[in-house]
Amino acid sequence: MTHVPPAVLPRPGSNLDRFVHAQFSHLTGGISPVALAMAFDDWLMHLSHNPAEQAELAQAWLDAWARLPGLLLEAGRPAGRPGIEAGVQDHRFDHPGWQAWPFNVMSQSFLLTEAWWKAATTGVHGVSRHHENVVSFTVRQLLDVLSPANFPWANPEVLERTAQTGGANLVEGLRNLMADARHLQSESPPPGAEHFRVGHEVAVTPGQVIFRNRLIELIQYAPAGPQVRPEPVLLVPSWIMKYYILDLSPANSLVRFLVDQGYTVFAISWANPGPEGRDLGMDDYLRLGVMDALDAVAAVVPGQRIHAAGYCLGGTLLAIAAAAMGRDGDERLASVSMLAAQTDFTEPGELALFIDNSQVSFLEDIMWDRGYLDTTQMAGAFQLLNSRDLVWSRMLKDYLMGDRRPMSDLMAWNVDGTRLPYRMHAEYLRRLFLDNDLASGRYPVGDRPVALTDITCEIFCVSTLRDHVAPWRSVHKLHLLADVPVTFLLSSGGHNVGIVNPPGVPGRSYQMLTRPHDGRYLAPDAWLAAAPMSEGSWWPAWRAWLDARSGPPGDPPSMGHAAGGLATLGAAPGTYVLQT
């Protein structure tokens, strides 16, 4: 009889616990109350036992508020430079009216309070870094609610607009608020999204679905000219959102750009799983996703190596696949390109605020109840990471100024989310974020772990300067993990805009540097100083990199491979992308 350790035996009533936690999550927005309590307890207990730090904070509070009389004395004089300036990315107080009385006192008081709380919640001796970050982030969110910029009677920009329009801005803002409330209640797309329909205005690059299984449809795009490069390109998007961020409107489509440059392009379109997909795991996404797609591409273009490119989580999965292929002697990849994708998760940025054992267990209970993680919960977490731009700035413009930002293709895509299966998301959070198995050589594929040093083809790695999801310094750690030449490119913009980066858009730039196989490691700041700056889109630089690793153009392959069981199944964008 096999002995089973008591720790792995199911506890009586564990399902009841999960059910209770799942129901409670509606009141907490999916945030574990235990995780928050532990973070604040760590901070308060250590601060209460540090009398010197308490004294320093008390003195800092007195010193800060002693500066306000000086602001009051200056109130009657011409507006000048503010005593305390907001952060570089904080634009709430940019309007000149904030420098005049009484608004300068309001803004300066708020910034003084914000600076004091930052000092109070950071650097407390003995507090763990994770708990410090959680407390500081939570306090910042609460303070942002109380910002004078959020109230029409305290915001000079709003008061000025109200006087100019006779209050029409507030009437229009109320209409916007009611429209958004109706959208939330009915779970319908926001106003303007109807102008960016999948298959009509976006995801319109001509092609055919040539393969389908329970998890993916594989799209092969029609060539734009009489000749194409012999090596095809396979795009592996993230399954957190729909694939067509890589095929937005024609001017913003990376797919169309590659097709126009003479490449045969294939793209994975992931299914949108419901409760029936609860047991789909990371191994299924690897096998039914990347590996099945590679098999299909190899059948259509036999004998040719494949340029594979993965975006966000799709790039992480592609790195796992490339490592497994290198380990097993599979040489079908010509290159690997990773777009805003992490492979080391020790410093994943502010996403780590939502990831510890307590929080992951809480999410697992939510997903256990439904079988998946809902799109609204993911969207809420991402909005919190950049709440000043995504929440408060939008509230100011839409509801107080009455200015509704026109819907764009990227904005419409951003609200077209997908669900994440229970098993896959739990494995992803634990294996990658919590345990960092991939970077540590412990991630299992088949019956053996893989290491990124097993990758045998060259890597092109793109990161973005203002990425809240995959911070560029975290992405840069690929230099420490790969044993092949790595071309690292840092693009202006954020996680989405930095990748959707077509030529011809003003204000775009990038830095790029190649580390050869035997090159020395450059730390992020040293890399930033050494990499030359180039103006414009990074897409042409990537195309030139692919060209240098591709053969001369020739006749395009057939659409699908009917003799091999890959008959065309319908026109792009297929059916999975339309699942809601």
C-alpha positions as CSV (number, residue, x, y, z in Angstrom):
1,M,0.0,0.0,0.0
2,T,1.4,3.4,-1.0
3,H,1.7,5.9,1.8
4,V,0.3,9.3,0.9
5,P,1.6,12.2,3.0
6,P,-1.1,13.9,5.0
7,A,-0.3,17.2,3.5
8,V,-1.5,16.2,0.0
9,L,-4.7,14.6,1.2
10,P,-7.8,16.7,0.4
11,R,-9.2,18.4,3.5
12,P,-12.8,17.8,4.3
13,G,-14.7,21.0,3.5
14,S,-12.0,22.5,1.3
15,N,-14.6,23.0,-1.5
16,L,-16.8,24.9,0.9
17,D,-13.8,27.2,1.7
18,R,-13.2,27.8,-2.0
19,F,-16.9,28.5,-2.6
20,V,-16.9,31.1,0.3
21,H,-13.8,32.7,-1.0
22,A,-15.1,32.9,-4.5
23,Q,-18.4,34.6,-3.3
24,F,-16.4,37.0,-1.1
25,S,-14.3,38.0,-4.1
26,H,-17.2,40.1,-5.5
27,L,-16.7,42.5,-2.5
28,T,-13.0,42.8,-2.9
29,G,-12.6,43.1,-6.6
30,G,-10.6,39.8,-6.7
31,I,-8.0,41.1,-4.2
32,S,-7.2,38.8,-1.3
33,P,-8.1,40.6,1.9
34,V,-5.6,38.3,3.8
35,A,-2.8,39.4,1.5
36,L,-3.6,43.1,2.2
37,A,-3.9,42.5,5.9
38,M,-0.6,40.7,6.1
39,A,1.1,43.5,4.2
40,F,-0.3,46.3,6.4
41,D,0.4,44.2,9.6
42,D,4.0,43.8,8.6
43,W,4.4,47.6,8.0
44,L,2.5,48.7,11.1
45,M,4.2,46.2,13.4
46,H,7.7,47.2,12.3
47,L,7.0,50.9,12.3
48,S,5.5,50.7,15.8
49,H,8.7,49.1,17.0
50,N,11.0,51.7,15.4
51,P,10.8,54.9,17.6
52,A,13.5,56.7,15.7
53,E,11.7,56.3,12.4
54,Q,8.5,57.5,14.0
55,A,10.3,60.6,15.2
56,E,11.7,61.2,11.8
57,L,8.3,60.9,10.2
58,A,6.7,63.2,12.8
59,Q,9.4,65.8,12.1
60,A,8.9,65.4,8.3
61,W,5.2,66.0,8.8
62,L,5.8,69.2,10.7
63,D,8.4,70.4,8.3
64,A,6.2,69.8,5.3
65,W,3.2,71.7,6.7
66,A,5.5,74.5,7.8
67,R,6.0,75.2,4.1
68,L,2.4,76.0,3.5
69,P,2.4,79.5,5.0
70,G,5.0,80.5,2.4
71,L,2.6,79.4,-0.3
72,L,-0.2,81.5,1.2
73,L,2.1,84.6,1.3
74,E,2.9,84.1,-2.4
75,A,-0.8,83.7,-3.3
76,G,-1.3,87.3,-4.2
77,R,1.8,87.5,-6.4
78,P,2.1,86.4,-10.0
79,A,2.1,82.6,-10.4
80,G,5.5,81.1,-10.4
81,R,7.2,77.8,-10.2
82,P,5.4,75.5,-7.7
83,G,7.2,74.6,-4.5
84,I,6.7,70.9,-5.0
85,E,6.5,69.5,-8.5
86,A,4.5,66.4,-9.5
87,G,6.2,63.4,-10.9
88,V,7.3,63.2,-14.5
89,Q,4.4,61.1,-15.5
90,D,1.8,62.9,-13.3
91,H,0.0,65.5,-15.4
92,R,-2.9,66.2,-13.1
93,F,-1.6,69.7,-12.2
94,D,-0.1,70.8,-15.5
95,H,-2.8,73.4,-16.2
96,P,-1.5,77.0,-15.3
97,G,-4.5,77.5,-13.1
98,W,-3.0,75.2,-10.5
99,Q,-0.3,77.9,-9.8
100,A,-2.9,80.5,-8.7
101,W,-4.6,80.9,-5.3
102,P,-6.4,79.0,-3.9
103,F,-5.6,76.1,-6.3
104,N,-1.9,76.2,-5.6
105,V,-2.5,75.6,-1.9
106,M,-4.8,72.7,-2.8
107,S,-2.3,71.0,-5.2
108,Q,0.7,71.7,-3.0
109,S,-1.1,70.4,0.1
110,F,-2.0,67.2,-1.8
111,L,1.6,66.8,-3.1
112,L,3.0,67.4,0.4
113,T,0.7,64.7,1.8
114,E,1.5,62.3,-1.0
115,A,5.3,62.8,-0.5
116,W,4.9,62.2,3.3
117,W,3.0,59.0,2.8
118,K,5.5,57.7,0.3
119,A,8.2,58.3,3.0
120,A,6.1,56.7,5.6
121,T,5.4,53.5,3.6
122,T,8.8,52.9,2.1
123,G,12.1,52.2,3.7
124,V,10.7,51.0,7.1
125,H,13.4,48.8,8.6
126,G,12.4,45.1,8.7
127,V,9.4,45.2,6.3
128,S,9.6,42.8,3.4
129,R,10.0,44.4,0.0
130,H,6.8,42.8,-1.3
131,H,4.7,44.0,1.7
132,E,6.3,47.5,1.4
133,N,5.3,47.7,-2.3
134,V,1.7,46.5,-1.5
135,V,1.3,49.1,1.3
136,S,2.8,51.9,-0.7
137,F,0.7,51.1,-3.8
138,T,-2.5,50.8,-1.8
139,V,-2.0,54.1,0.0
140,R,-1.2,55.8,-3.3
141,Q,-4.4,54.5,-4.8
142,L,-6.4,55.8,-1.8
143,L,-4.7,59.2,-2.1
144,D,-5.4,59.4,-5.8
145,V,-9.1,59.2,-5.0
146,L,-8.8,62.3,-2.9
147,S,-6.8,64.4,-5.4
148,P,-8.3,67.9,-5.8
149,A,-8.1,67.3,-9.6
150,N,-11.0,64.8,-9.3
151,F,-13.5,67.4,-8.0
152,P,-15.1,70.0,-10.3
153,W,-15.2,72.7,-7.6
154,A,-11.5,72.3,-6.8
155,N,-10.1,71.9,-10.4
156,P,-9.3,75.2,-12.1
157,E,-9.3,73.5,-15.6
158,V,-12.8,72.2,-15.1
159,L,-14.1,75.5,-13.7
160,E,-12.6,77.4,-16.6
161,R,-14.3,75.0,-19.1
162,T,-17.6,75.3,-17.2
163,A,-17.5,79.1,-17.4
164,Q,-16.6,79.0,-21.1
165,T,-19.4,76.5,-22.0
166,G,-22.1,77.6,-19.5
167,G,-22.0,74.2,-17.9
168,A,-22.4,72.3,-21.2
169,N,-19.3,70.3,-20.4
170,L,-20.9,68.9,-17.2
171,V,-24.1,68.0,-19.1
172,E,-22.0,66.2,-21.7
173,G,-20.0,64.5,-19.0
174,L,-23.2,63.3,-17.4
175,R,-24.3,61.8,-20.7
176,N,-20.9,60.0,-21.0
177,L,-21.3,58.7,-17.4
178,M,-24.8,57.3,-18.1
179,A,-23.6,55.7,-21.4
180,D,-20.7,54.0,-19.5
181,A,-23.1,52.8,-16.8
182,R,-25.4,51.3,-19.4
183,H,-22.4,49.6,-21.0
184,L,-21.3,48.1,-17.7
185,Q,-24.8,46.9,-16.9
186,S,-25.4,45.3,-20.3
187,E,-21.8,44.1,-20.7
188,S,-21.9,45.6,-24.2
189,P,-18.9,47.2,-26.0
190,P,-18.3,50.8,-25.1
191,P,-19.5,53.6,-27.4
192,G,-17.5,53.7,-30.7
193,A,-16.4,50.1,-30.6
194,E,-19.0,49.3,-33.3
195,H,-16.8,51.2,-35.8
196,F,-14.0,48.6,-35.3
197,R,-15.6,45.3,-36.1
198,V,-13.4,42.2,-36.4
199,G,-13.2,41.1,-40.0
200,H,-14.6,44.5,-41.3
201,E,-12.4,47.4,-40.0
202,V,-9.8,45.4,-38.0
203,A,-8.3,41.9,-38.7
204,V,-8.9,42.4,-42.4
205,T,-5.6,41.2,-43.9
206,P,-6.6,38.5,-46.5
207,G,-6.0,35.0,-45.5
208,Q,-7.5,31.5,-44.8
209,V,-7.8,29.4,-41.7
210,I,-5.9,26.2,-42.6
211,F,-5.9,24.3,-39.3
212,R,-8.2,24.1,-36.3
213,N,-8.1,22.2,-33.0
214,R,-9.9,22.8,-29.7
215,L,-7.5,25.6,-28.7
216,I,-6.4,27.4,-31.8
217,E,-7.2,28.3,-35.4
218,L,-4.1,28.8,-37.6
219,I,-4.4,31.6,-40.2
220,Q,-2.2,31.7,-43.3
221,Y,-2.2,35.1,-45.0
222,A,-2.2,35.6,-48.7
223,P,1.0,36.9,-50.3
224,A,1.0,40.5,-51.3
225,G,3.2,40.0,-54.4
226,P,4.4,37.3,-56.8
227,Q,7.4,36.3,-54.7
228,V,8.0,35.7,-50.9
229,R,10.9,34.8,-48.7
230,P,11.4,31.1,-48.3
231,E,11.3,31.2,-44.5
232,P,7.7,31.8,-43.2
233,V,6.9,33.8,-40.1
234,L,4.7,32.3,-37.3
235,L,3.1,34.8,-34.9
236,V,2.2,33.5,-31.4
237,P,0.1,36.2,-29.7
238,S,-0.9,36.2,-26.0
239,W,-4.2,34.4,-25.2
240,I,-5.0,37.0,-22.5
241,M,-6.5,39.1,-25.3
242,K,-7.6,38.5,-28.9
243,Y,-4.8,37.9,-31.5
244,Y,-5.7,40.8,-33.7
245,I,-3.6,43.3,-31.8
246,L,-1.1,42.2,-34.4
247,D,-3.6,42.8,-37.2
248,L,-5.5,45.9,-36.3
249,S,-6.7,48.4,-39.0
250,P,-4.5,48.1,-42.1
251,A,-2.3,51.1,-41.2
252,N,-1.6,49.6,-37.7
253,S,-1.2,45.9,-38.7
254,L,2.0,44.1,-38.1
255,V,0.7,41.2,-40.1
256,R,0.1,43.4,-43.2
257,F,3.5,45.0,-42.8
258,L,5.2,41.6,-42.8
259,V,3.1,40.4,-45.8
260,D,3.9,43.6,-47.7
261,Q,7.6,43.0,-47.0
262,G,7.4,39.6,-48.8
263,Y,6.9,37.1,-46.0
264,T,4.5,34.2,-45.8
265,V,2.8,34.9,-42.5
266,F,0.9,32.5,-40.2
267,A,-0.8,33.6,-37.0
268,I,-2.4,31.7,-34.1
269,S,-5.9,32.7,-33.1
270,W,-6.7,31.3,-29.6
271,A,-10.1,30.0,-28.6
272,N,-11.9,31.9,-25.8
273,P,-12.5,29.0,-23.3
274,G,-15.5,28.8,-21.0
275,P,-16.2,26.5,-18.1
276,E,-15.7,23.5,-20.3
277,G,-12.0,24.4,-20.7
278,R,-11.2,24.6,-17.0
279,D,-8.7,21.7,-17.2
280,L,-6.6,23.2,-20.1
281,G,-3.1,23.6,-18.7
282,M,0.1,25.2,-19.8
283,D,1.1,21.9,-21.5
284,D,-2.0,22.1,-23.6
285,Y,-1.2,25.6,-24.7
286,L,2.3,24.5,-25.6
287,R,1.3,21.3,-27.4
288,L,-2.1,22.3,-29.0
289,G,-0.9,25.8,-29.6
290,V,2.7,26.4,-30.6
291,M,3.7,22.8,-31.5
292,D,0.6,22.0,-33.5
293,A,1.0,25.4,-35.3
294,L,4.7,24.6,-36.1
295,D,3.7,21.2,-37.5
296,A,1.1,22.8,-39.8
297,V,3.5,25.5,-41.0
298,A,6.2,22.9,-41.7
299,A,3.7,20.9,-43.8
300,V,2.7,24.0,-45.9
301,V,6.4,25.1,-46.3
302,P,8.3,21.8,-46.1
303,G,12.1,21.9,-45.7
304,Q,12.1,25.6,-44.6
305,R,13.1,26.8,-41.2
306,I,10.6,29.1,-39.5
307,H,10.9,32.6,-38.0
308,A,8.7,32.5,-34.9
309,A,7.6,35.6,-33.0
310,G,5.7,35.7,-29.7
311,Y,3.9,38.7,-28.1
312,C,3.6,39.1,-24.3
313,L,2.6,35.7,-22.8
314,G,2.8,34.2,-26.2
315,G,6.5,35.1,-26.3
316,T,7.1,33.4,-23.0
317,L,5.4,30.3,-24.3
318,L,7.5,30.5,-27.5
319,A,10.7,30.7,-25.4
320,I,9.6,27.5,-23.6
321,A,8.9,25.8,-26.9
322,A,12.2,26.9,-28.4
323,A,14.1,25.6,-25.4
324,A,12.3,22.3,-25.6
325,M,13.0,22.0,-29.3
326,G,16.7,22.8,-28.8
327,R,16.9,20.3,-26.0
328,D,15.3,17.6,-28.3
329,G,17.3,18.4,-31.4
330,D,14.4,19.9,-33.3
331,E,16.0,22.5,-35.7
332,R,12.9,23.9,-37.4
333,L,13.3,27.4,-36.0
334,A,15.3,29.9,-38.0
335,S,15.0,32.6,-35.3
336,V,12.9,33.6,-32.3
337,S,11.6,37.1,-31.8
338,M,10.1,38.0,-28.5
339,L,7.9,41.1,-28.2
340,A,7.3,42.5,-24.7
341,A,7.8,39.0,-23.2
342,Q,9.4,38.1,-19.9
343,T,11.5,35.0,-19.2
344,D,12.7,35.9,-15.7
345,F,10.0,36.9,-13.3
346,T,11.9,37.9,-10.2
347,E,11.2,41.6,-10.9
348,P,8.0,41.7,-12.9
349,G,7.1,45.3,-12.0
350,E,3.9,46.3,-10.2
351,L,2.2,43.1,-11.4
352,A,4.0,41.4,-8.5
353,L,1.7,43.4,-6.2
354,F,-1.1,41.0,-7.1
355,I,1.0,37.8,-6.9
356,D,2.0,36.1,-3.7
357,N,0.8,32.8,-2.2
358,S,-2.2,34.3,-0.6
359,Q,-3.3,36.2,-3.7
360,V,-2.7,33.3,-6.0
361,S,-4.7,31.0,-3.7
362,F,-7.5,33.5,-3.7
363,L,-7.5,33.7,-7.5
364,E,-7.4,29.9,-7.7
365,D,-10.6,29.7,-5.6
366,I,-12.3,32.3,-7.8
367,M,-11.3,30.3,-10.9
368,W,-12.3,27.0,-9.3
369,D,-15.8,28.3,-8.8
370,R,-16.2,29.5,-12.4
371,G,-13.6,27.4,-14.3
372,Y,-11.9,30.5,-15.6
373,L,-10.7,34.0,-14.7
374,D,-13.1,36.6,-16.1
375,T,-11.9,39.4,-18.4
376,T,-13.3,42.1,-16.1
377,Q,-11.0,41.0,-13.2
378,M,-7.9,41.1,-15.4
379,A,-8.9,44.5,-16.8
380,G,-9.4,45.9,-13.3
381,A,-5.9,44.8,-12.2
382,F,-4.3,46.3,-15.3
383,Q,-6.2,49.6,-14.8
384,L,-5.0,49.8,-11.2
385,L,-1.4,49.5,-12.3
386,N,-1.7,52.7,-14.3
387,S,-4.8,54.3,-12.6
388,R,-3.8,57.9,-13.1
389,D,-3.9,57.5,-16.9
390,L,-6.5,54.8,-17.2
391,V,-8.9,55.8,-14.4
392,W,-8.6,59.3,-13.1
393,S,-7.4,61.0,-16.2
394,R,-10.2,59.4,-18.2
395,M,-12.7,60.4,-15.5
396,L,-11.5,64.0,-15.7
397,K,-11.7,64.2,-19.5
398,D,-14.9,62.2,-20.0
399,Y,-17.1,63.2,-17.0
400,L,-15.8,66.7,-15.9
401,M,-14.5,68.2,-19.1
402,G,-17.1,66.5,-21.3
403,D,-14.4,65.4,-23.8
404,R,-14.9,61.8,-25.0
405,R,-11.7,60.6,-26.5
406,P,-12.5,59.1,-29.9
407,M,-12.5,55.3,-30.0
408,S,-9.5,53.8,-31.8
409,D,-8.7,50.4,-33.1
410,L,-6.4,49.7,-30.2
411,M,-8.9,50.9,-27.6
412,A,-11.6,48.7,-29.2
413,W,-9.3,45.7,-29.1
414,N,-8.4,46.4,-25.5
415,V,-12.0,45.8,-24.4
416,D,-12.3,42.6,-26.4
417,G,-10.9,40.3,-23.8
418,T,-10.7,36.5,-23.3
419,R,-11.1,34.2,-20.4
420,L,-8.3,32.3,-18.8
421,P,-8.8,28.6,-17.9
422,Y,-8.5,27.7,-14.2
423,R,-5.7,25.1,-14.6
424,M,-3.6,27.1,-17.1
425,H,-3.7,30.4,-15.1
426,A,-2.9,28.7,-11.8
427,E,0.1,26.9,-13.4
428,Y,1.3,30.1,-15.1
429,L,1.2,32.1,-11.9
430,R,2.8,29.5,-9.7
431,R,5.4,28.1,-12.1
432,L,6.5,31.4,-13.7
433,F,5.7,34.2,-11.3
434,L,5.9,32.6,-7.9
435,D,8.6,29.9,-8.4
436,N,10.4,31.4,-11.5
437,D,10.8,27.9,-12.8
438,L,11.7,28.9,-16.4
439,A,14.7,31.1,-15.5
440,S,15.8,28.5,-12.9
441,G,15.9,25.6,-15.3
442,R,13.0,23.8,-13.5
443,Y,10.1,24.3,-16.0
444,P,9.0,20.8,-17.1
445,V,8.2,20.0,-20.8
446,G,7.5,16.3,-21.1
447,D,9.3,14.4,-18.5
448,R,12.3,16.7,-18.3
449,P,12.9,20.4,-17.4
450,V,14.0,22.9,-20.0
451,A,16.6,25.7,-19.8
452,L,16.8,28.8,-22.0
453,T,20.4,28.0,-22.7
454,D,19.0,25.1,-24.8
455,I,17.7,27.6,-27.5
456,T,19.9,27.2,-30.6
457,C,18.7,30.0,-32.9
458,E,19.3,33.7,-32.7
459,I,16.9,35.9,-30.7
460,F,15.4,39.3,-31.4
461,C,14.0,40.7,-28.2
462,V,11.8,43.9,-28.2
463,S,10.8,45.7,-25.0
464,T,9.1,49.0,-24.4
465,L,10.2,51.9,-22.3
466,R,7.0,52.4,-20.3
467,D,5.8,48.9,-19.9
468,H,3.7,48.2,-16.8
469,V,3.1,44.6,-17.7
470,A,6.6,43.4,-18.8
471,P,9.1,46.1,-17.5
472,W,12.0,46.4,-19.9
473,R,14.6,45.8,-17.2
474,S,12.9,42.5,-16.4
475,V,12.8,41.6,-20.1
476,H,16.5,42.6,-20.4
477,K,17.4,39.6,-18.1
478,L,17.1,37.4,-21.2
479,H,20.8,38.4,-21.7
480,L,21.6,36.4,-18.6
481,L,19.7,33.3,-19.7
482,A,20.3,32.8,-23.4
483,D,23.5,31.3,-24.9
484,V,23.0,32.6,-28.4
485,P,23.3,36.0,-30.1
486,V,20.6,38.4,-28.7
487,T,19.6,41.6,-30.4
488,F,17.8,43.7,-27.8
489,L,15.6,46.6,-28.9
490,L,14.0,49.1,-26.6
491,S,11.0,51.0,-28.1
492,S,9.3,54.1,-27.0
493,G,5.8,53.7,-25.7
494,G,4.1,51.1,-23.5
495,H,3.2,47.5,-23.6
496,N,0.7,47.9,-26.5
497,V,1.6,51.1,-28.2
498,G,5.3,50.3,-28.2
499,I,4.6,47.1,-30.2
500,V,1.8,48.5,-32.4
501,N,4.4,50.8,-33.9
502,P,4.0,51.3,-37.6
503,P,6.3,53.5,-39.7
504,G,5.3,57.1,-40.3
505,V,3.9,57.9,-36.8
506,P,5.7,61.0,-35.4
507,G,7.4,60.9,-32.0
508,R,8.5,57.2,-32.1
509,S,12.0,56.1,-31.4
510,Y,14.0,53.0,-30.4
511,Q,17.5,51.9,-29.2
512,M,19.0,48.6,-30.5
513,L,22.2,46.7,-29.7
514,T,23.3,43.1,-30.5
515,R,25.2,41.0,-28.0
516,P,27.2,38.4,-29.9
517,H,27.4,34.8,-28.7
518,D,30.7,35.6,-26.8
519,G,29.9,39.2,-26.0
520,R,30.0,40.7,-22.5
521,Y,27.0,41.4,-20.4
522,L,25.8,44.9,-20.1
523,A,23.5,45.8,-17.2
524,P,20.3,47.7,-18.1
525,D,21.7,51.2,-17.3
526,A,24.9,50.5,-19.1
527,W,23.0,49.1,-22.1
528,L,20.8,52.2,-22.1
529,A,23.9,54.4,-22.3
530,A,25.6,52.3,-25.0
531,A,22.7,51.5,-27.4
532,P,22.4,54.1,-30.2
533,M,19.1,56.0,-30.5
534,S,17.1,55.8,-33.8
535,E,14.0,57.9,-34.7
536,G,10.9,56.2,-36.1
537,S,9.4,52.8,-35.9
538,W,11.3,49.6,-35.0
539,W,9.4,47.5,-37.5
540,P,11.8,48.2,-40.4
541,A,14.8,47.4,-38.2
542,W,13.2,44.0,-37.4
543,R,12.4,43.4,-41.1
544,A,16.0,44.1,-42.0
545,W,17.1,41.6,-39.2
546,L,14.8,39.0,-40.6
547,D,15.9,39.6,-44.2
548,A,19.5,39.0,-43.2
549,R,18.5,35.6,-41.9
550,S,16.3,34.7,-44.8
551,G,16.9,33.3,-48.3
552,P,16.2,35.1,-51.6
553,P,12.5,35.5,-52.6
554,G,10.8,32.8,-54.6
555,D,7.4,31.4,-55.5
556,P,4.9,31.5,-52.6
557,P,3.6,28.3,-51.1
558,S,0.1,26.9,-51.6
559,M,-2.7,28.1,-49.3
560,G,-2.8,25.3,-46.8
561,H,-1.8,21.7,-47.8
562,A,-4.8,19.8,-48.8
563,A,-2.9,16.6,-49.5
564,G,-1.6,16.7,-45.9
565,G,-5.0,17.3,-44.4
566,L,-4.7,21.1,-44.2
567,A,-7.5,22.2,-46.4
568,T,-8.8,25.8,-46.1
569,L,-11.5,26.0,-43.5
570,G,-12.8,29.5,-44.1
571,A,-11.6,33.1,-44.6
572,A,-9.6,35.0,-42.0
573,P,-10.1,36.1,-39.3
574,G,-11.8,32.7,-38.6
575,T,-14.4,31.9,-35.9
576,Y,-12.5,31.7,-32.6
577,V,-11.8,35.4,-32.6
578,L,-15.5,36.0,-32.6
579,Q,-16.2,34.0,-29.5
580,T,-17.5,36.1,-26.6
